[in-house]
Amino acid sequence: MGKLYIVPTPIGNLEDITLRAVRILREADVVLAEDTRTTSVLLKHLGLEKRMFPHHKFNEHAAVEAVAERIAAGETVALVSDAGTPGISDPGFLLARTCIEHGLEIETLPGPTAFVPALIQSGFPADRFCFEGFLPQKKGRNKRLEQLREESRTMIFYESPFRVVKTLEQFTEFFGADRPVSVSRELTKKFEETVRGTLAEVADHFRAREPKGEFVIVVSGAPGRRKSNQQEEDEA
């Protein structure tokens, strides 16, 4: 029986791939790629030529059973996304679940994911946090923001450059203009930048400077509601 490897890839700087990830990609019979063109660039950089098949949000529902059959027949399959860890706001969950349902072996390699460096360099508490990824674009968006209004944990969101200003404006409406925020873009790349301040200040910053790149928005939890670990231990 084969095996599914979930392989994180660099979020920008190609030096961030692990030696183990390179070995697994070299040994895999098949590489499933969110975008084969993007993955081709990485494989070429690593000096690898592999059989690749597309595996993205538009075909994953139809493809997972066929992939599971390949693994059951003895093939080693490596799943990668365009950047970061598959399954984190990228395809991967459905394939992992299908393999589990079929009793197939899965191994997930540790590696890059954009929200971790953004969270750490925000300076906000990182012992507990709430990862929201991409909010719904329309239906359910305001409802989810209303639910998060009193969230005491640090909150993490992904956003595109085309909607980042609008999103910061919505956060101002729901969380308050003075709520601290840290916005990181182009993490690990040449023009990496982190802008910190209040929601109002950071929104003004990106109104004045055209947003470019991929964004991670880290919002401080609701003030006065977060308990420290020691407080929770004392109460227990």
N, C-alpha and C positions, 0 to 999 in steps of 0.2 A: 504494500500500500504506500502511496505517495504522501505528500505533506504540503500544507499551505504555509508559506512564510509571509508575514506582513512586514514589509521592509520600509522604514522611514527613509526619505531622501532629503537632501539639503533644502532649506527654505530660501536660499539665495546663494550663499558662499559654498562652492562645491567642495571646499576643504572639510566641510562638516560631516561628510559621510564617514561611517565607521568602517574599520577594516573588516569586521564581520559582515556588514551589509554588502561590501564588495564581494566577499567570498560567496555569500548566498546567491547574489545575482549571477556570479560566474558559474555556479554549480546548477542553477535552476534549469529545468527543461523548458519552461515557458515563463515569460514575464507578462503579467497583466498590467497595462498602463492606462491611467486616466486619459492621457493624450500621448499617443505614440511618438509624435514629433518632439514633444518636450523630453520624453524619456530617452529618445534617440540621442539627444545632445549629451545627456548624462552618460549614457553607455559609451558613446564615442570618446568622451573625456576619460573614461575608465579603461578604454581599450577593449571593450567587450562587444561582441556581436551575438545577439540573442533572437530567438523567435519571440515576437510580441503580438499580443492581441489587445484591442481596446476594451477597457472595462470602466465605464463611466455611468453617471446618473441616468442617462437616457437608455442604456441597454442592460444595466446590471440585473434588473428583475428577470429579464429573459435569459440571461447568460449564466446565472449562478448554478443551475442544475447541471449544465454541460461542463462547467468547471469542476464541480464536485465529482462528476463521472471520470474526468481526466485524473483527478487525484486518487480516486478509488482504484483506477486502473494502474497506478504506480508512478504517475508523473509528479515531479516536484514543481510547484507553482509559486512564483514570487509575485506578490501584489504590491504595486507602488502607486502613489498619486503624483500629481505634478510637483508637489512640494510638501514636506512634512510627513506626518504619520497618517496612513490610510485609516479611515473611520472617524477622524476628528474633522468634522465639517467637510469630509470627502468620502467617496465611495469606499466601502469596506465592511460595514456592519452586516449587510445582507449576506455577503459571501461567508463571513465568519459564522453567522448563525446557521446558514445552510450546511456548512461543514460539520458543525457541532451536531446538528440534527441527524446527519448521516454517520456519525461516529468517526469522523476523519480528524487527523491530528493537525493542530494549528500551533504555530510558534510565532510570537510577535517580538520583533527586535526593538530594543530601546533606541531612541534617536530624536531628531529634531521635531519640534512642534512650536509654532510661532507664539502661542500664548504664554509659554513659560518664561522666556527672556523678557517679554513685555511686562509680565506680572512682577518679576523680581526687580526690574529697574524702575518700576513705578514708585517704589518706596512705600506702597500700601501693604497692610497685613497680608501675608501669604500662607499662614497656617491653615486658614479656611477661606475658600473662595467659591464663587458661583460662575461657572463657565456657560455662557449663553450662545456662543458662536454667532451665526447670522440670525438676526431677528426676522420674523415674517415680514415680507415686503409690504403687504397690504392687510389681508384678513388676519385678525388676531394680534396685530402689532401693538395697538394701543392697550388692549386688554393685558398683554404680557408686561408692558411697561408699568401699567397700574399695579400689577401684582408685585413688581420689583421695587415699587416706590419706598417701601419700608424694609427692604432687604438689608441686613446688617453686615453681610459678608462682602468682601471685595468682588466686584462684578466684571466679567471679561466678555467683550464682544468683538466679532470680526465685522469689517465693513469695507466696501469698495470705495475707491477715490471719488466716484461720481455721487455717492450719497452721504459721505462722511459729514459734511456741513449740516445737511438736513437732519441727520441722526443726532448730532450734538445739539441742535436746536430743540429736537424732541426731548432729549435727555434733560435739557434746561427746563422745559415745561413740566416734566414729571418729577425730576429730582431736585430742582432748584438751581438758580444761576450760580450760587456759591459752592456747589458740590465739587470737591476736588476731582480732577481727572488727569490721566496720563495717556497720551496718544503716541503710539510708536508706528513708524512706517518704514518699509524697505529694510526690515531687520536682517542683519548679517551682510547687507549689500553696501556698495560704495557710498550711497547717499542716505544711509541709515540716519534716522532722526527721531528723537523723543521730545515731545512738547508737553510740559506740565503746567498746571494752573487750575483755575476754576473752569467750569463748563462754559461760562460766558467768555472768559479770556481766550480759551483754546478755540472756541468757535470763531471769535474775531480773528485769531491768527490764520485760520484756514480760509476765511473769507478773503483775507488780504493776499494770501499765497495759494495759488492753485494746487489742490491736493493731487499728489501723484504717488503711485505705488499701492501696495497692499497695506491695510491698516488694522491695528489691534487697539481697541479702546478699553482702557482699564479705569473703572469708576469706583471711587471710594464708597464703602458701605454707608448706610444711613447713620448720621451722627447720633451718638448717645444711646445707640441700641445694641452695639456689639459688646459682648462679654469677653473678657480675657480668659485664657485657659485656666488661670489661677482662680478666678471668680467661679467658673463652672465647677472646678474641683472642690472649692469651699462649699458650694451649694449642695454638691453631691454628698 
